[in-house]
Amino acid sequence: MLWEALEIAQLMPVVKALPGGLDAVVTEGGENFSQGQRQLFCLARAFVRKSSILIMDEATASIDMATESILQKVVMTAFADRTVVTIAHRVHTILGSDAVIVMKRGGIVEYDEPDVLLEQKDSVFSAFVRADK
């Protein structure tokens, strides 16, 4: 199960290259891995734990675009049968979601499927997407 999770998170080559493989020493805070790799390890851990709900709070904020793409693919495939709550400022990362909730000061401003909100030119979400391009 562990190797499967590492393969899904595209971390198997990284772990195999470490001195000691799975028994390698990880420095405090995981500093011997990139920020993107640490995020992917978190996904692998959630996969192993069989978490039914995955909460991603700005998971793509500090990673490069290539790693963000990997992270998005892992979430869409490995967690397709689970509930994923994504808190994001990079609007393009949630365009493939089943539903979007736009909040302001703790209240819900909009809630619908992304495509429905995008069709509404006066929607807050639509404005976010236009500004993100």
C-alpha positions as CSV (number, residue, x, y, z in Angstrom):
1,M,0.0,0.0,0.0
2,L,2.9,2.4,0.8
3,W,4.6,1.9,-2.5
4,E,1.3,2.2,-4.3
5,A,0.7,5.6,-2.6
6,L,4.2,6.8,-3.5
7,E,3.6,5.7,-7.1
8,I,0.3,7.5,-7.3
9,A,1.9,10.7,-5.9
10,Q,4.7,10.3,-8.4
11,L,7.2,10.1,-5.5
12,M,8.5,6.5,-6.0
13,P,11.6,7.5,-7.9
14,V,12.4,10.2,-5.3
15,V,12.2,7.6,-2.4
16,K,14.1,4.9,-4.3
17,A,16.9,7.4,-4.9
18,L,17.3,8.2,-1.2
19,P,20.1,6.5,0.7
20,G,18.1,3.8,2.5
21,G,14.9,4.2,0.5
22,L,12.0,4.0,2.8
23,D,14.4,3.9,5.8
24,A,16.0,7.2,4.8
25,V,16.4,10.0,7.4
26,V,14.0,12.9,6.9
27,T,15.2,16.1,8.4
28,E,12.9,18.1,10.7
29,G,10.2,19.8,8.7
30,G,11.1,17.6,5.7
31,E,13.7,20.2,4.6
32,N,15.5,17.7,2.4
33,F,12.4,17.7,0.1
34,S,11.0,20.5,-2.0
35,Q,7.8,22.2,-1.0
36,G,6.1,20.5,-3.9
37,Q,7.4,17.1,-2.8
38,R,6.2,17.7,0.8
39,Q,2.7,18.4,-0.6
40,L,2.7,15.2,-2.6
41,F,3.8,13.3,0.5
42,C,0.8,14.7,2.3
43,L,-1.4,13.4,-0.5
44,A,0.3,10.0,-0.3
45,R,-0.3,9.9,3.4
46,A,-4.0,10.8,2.9
47,F,-4.3,8.0,0.3
48,V,-2.8,5.4,2.7
49,R,-5.1,6.5,5.5
50,K,-8.1,6.1,3.2
51,S,-9.3,9.5,4.3
52,S,-12.9,10.0,3.1
53,I,-12.5,13.8,3.2
54,L,-9.5,15.6,2.0
55,I,-9.1,19.3,2.9
56,M,-6.6,21.2,0.8
57,D,-5.9,24.7,2.2
58,E,-3.8,26.6,-0.4
59,A,-2.0,23.4,-1.3
60,T,-0.7,24.9,-4.5
61,A,0.3,28.3,-3.1
62,S,4.1,27.6,-2.8
63,I,4.8,25.1,-5.5
64,D,5.8,25.4,-9.2
65,M,3.4,24.9,-12.0
66,A,4.7,21.5,-13.0
67,T,4.2,20.1,-9.4
68,E,0.8,21.8,-9.3
69,S,-0.2,19.9,-12.4
70,I,0.9,16.6,-10.8
71,L,-0.9,17.5,-7.6
72,Q,-4.1,18.2,-9.5
73,K,-3.9,15.0,-11.4
74,V,-3.3,13.0,-8.3
75,V,-6.3,14.6,-6.6
76,M,-8.6,14.0,-9.6
77,T,-7.7,10.4,-10.0
78,A,-6.7,9.0,-6.6
79,F,-9.4,10.9,-4.7
80,A,-12.1,10.7,-7.3
81,D,-14.3,8.7,-4.9
82,R,-13.8,11.0,-1.9
83,T,-14.9,14.4,-0.9
84,V,-12.2,17.1,-1.6
85,V,-12.6,20.5,-0.1
86,T,-10.2,23.0,-1.8
87,I,-9.5,26.4,-0.4
88,A,-7.8,28.3,-3.2
89,H,-6.8,31.7,-4.4
90,R,-5.5,30.3,-7.7
91,V,-8.9,30.0,-9.3
92,H,-7.9,27.8,-12.2
93,T,-7.1,25.0,-9.7
94,I,-10.8,24.6,-8.9
95,L,-12.4,24.8,-12.4
96,G,-12.7,21.0,-12.5
97,S,-14.6,20.8,-9.2
98,D,-18.1,19.6,-8.9
99,A,-19.2,22.7,-7.0
100,V,-17.8,26.1,-6.0
101,I,-18.6,28.1,-2.9
102,V,-17.5,31.8,-3.0
103,M,-17.3,33.2,0.5
104,K,-16.8,36.7,1.9
105,R,-16.5,37.5,5.6
106,G,-17.6,34.0,6.6
107,G,-20.8,34.1,4.5
108,I,-21.6,32.3,1.3
109,V,-21.8,34.8,-1.7
110,E,-22.3,32.2,-4.4
111,Y,-22.7,28.4,-4.7
112,D,-23.0,26.4,-7.9
113,E,-21.2,24.3,-10.5
114,P,-18.2,26.2,-11.9
115,D,-19.6,26.3,-15.5
116,V,-22.9,27.7,-14.2
117,L,-21.1,30.5,-12.3
118,L,-18.9,31.2,-15.3
119,E,-21.9,31.8,-17.5
120,Q,-23.1,34.5,-15.2
121,K,-21.1,37.6,-16.2
122,D,-22.0,39.4,-13.0
123,S,-20.9,36.5,-10.7
124,V,-18.0,37.0,-8.3
125,F,-16.5,33.7,-9.4
126,S,-16.6,34.7,-13.0
127,A,-14.9,38.0,-12.2
128,F,-12.2,36.0,-10.3
129,V,-11.6,33.8,-13.3
130,R,-11.3,36.7,-15.7
131,A,-8.9,38.4,-13.3
132,D,-6.8,35.2,-13.0
133,K,-6.1,35.1,-16.7
